[in-house]
Amino acid sequence: MLETKIAELTAQIETLIAVLKANTPPAAQSAKPVKPAPRAQQPEEPAAPTPAPAPEEATLPPAAAAPEVSIDLLRDMCMLIVRDDQTKKPKVKALIASFAGAQKVQDVPVADREALLAGLRTL
């Protein structure tokens, strides 16, 4: 079984190679890669002073300037709080529910995730 599959694949590869050779022009088959001609050395002129780069805040995209709080981070915070003190579980649930009546962390609107993180840190 395996030998027949190998034989079939070998035949298909040979057919593909034949088709590729038939479709490429003869000049392209035997052509050697062309090396670029060396450039003549010209004396370097002193470069004009470059302006100072703008502050990094200007070069960062807006998303990087205000990173989004991930659902995974919020879940981990909730789990850590509850693992440390089981009595805080109702407080965590109430805090999550205070954001648009969410039942789970992933139900909290993206805009409110920062506030939820801040609330979890206070617990």
Stockholm file with secondary structure:
# STOCKHOLM 1.0

chainA/1-123         MLETKIAELTAQIETLIAVLKANTPPAAQSAKPVKPAPRAQQPEEPAAPTPAPAPEEATLPPAAAAPEVSIDLLRDMCMLIVRDDQTKKPKVKALIASFAGAQKVQDVPVADREALLAGLRTL
#=GR chainA/1-123 SS CHHHHHHHHHHHHHHHHHHHHHHSCHHHHHCCCCCCCCCCCCCCCCCCCCCCCCCHHHHSCHHHHSCCCCHHHHHHHHHHHHHHCGGGHHHHHHHHHTTTTCSSGGGSCGGGHHHHHHHHHHC
#=GC SS_cons         CHHHHHHHHHHHHHHHHHHHHHHSCHHHHHCCCCCCCCCCCCCCCCCCCCCCCCCHHHHSCHHHHSCCCCHHHHHHHHHHHHHHCGGGHHHHHHHHHTTTTCSSGGGSCGGGHHHHHHHHHHC
//
